[in-house]
Amino acid sequence: MVGQSNMAGRGYLSDVKQIYDDKIKMLVNGRWQAMTEPINFDRPTSGIGLAASFAGAWRLKNEQEEIGLIPCADGGTSLDNWAVDGVLFENAVFQAKLALRTSRLDGILWHQGENDSFGGLSALYCDKLSIIVDAFRSALKVLDIPFITGGLGNFLGAGRYGKYFNEYNQVNDALLKFSETKPNCYFVTANGLTANEDGLHFDAVSQRRFGIRYFESYFTRKNILAPLDFENELIGIIQDRPLTKKEQGALFEIEFARGRMSLGDLEEKLNCLT
């Protein structure tokens, strides 16, 4: 998971049902642990991103396998911040190499571009991104790995910060061109997705839909140029998946640890699971 804030996720946690599945992991301190949201805690404002529904859709196709998410996105960053040998690039490579000790790397999810949507930077986008993608693939020895990128929201021009992102359409054009000219790179449209009140960050429901589109692109190895008819249906299946007793117990333990449940209530609920 690389890019800026819309990959990290800024959707409000209270706006969607949580996704919990002990076969969906996230990398923390170089080790896999069960995923909880926010996954990519780059800022105190971190929230719902697209990766959880992406992983949930993957699990529907791979019922007996585990998927791991490697959070490396950082809000407010430009392509120059992601330049090869910069700290963000090196951290992402380092985190991925830690994950490779116990797993295989199967895809790179990218969302970035808001901070390259002004001052003529969009004209340089395709070439800069190509250098970064080549370097990721080379450093991790995964030359054919699929690279999935998503478009910027059409709401950017009208939002609170719209005057700062007056080249977002050009960035979207560059991302689509990139996907059409670079091997094993794919583009996912943001058409129909909506924003938080800031007009900058995808809201939680849209992030769930975006994750489904990212997975469809990854699974089919195709660009996704229009909203998918089955997005909401699939989100419902993922969010409403029946939990195992082990998963229910883990969620009770989390609620207790966060001070939302008394010890007595925790013990009673755990006893009811046995």
Secondary structure, DSSP 8 states (H G I E B T S, - for coil): -EESHHHH--B-GGGS-----TTEEEEETTEEEE--S-SS-SSTT--B-SHHHHHHHHHHH-TT--EEE-----TT--TTTT-TTSHHHHHHHHHHHHHHTTS----EEEE--GGGSSTTGGGGHHHHHHHHHHHHHHHTT-TT--EEEE---TTGGGSTTGGG-TTHHHHHHHHHHHHHHSTTEEEE--TT--B-TTSSSB-HHHHHHHHHHHHHHHHHTS-B-S--TTHHHHHHHHHT----HHHHHHHHHHHHHTTSS-HHHHHHHHHHH-
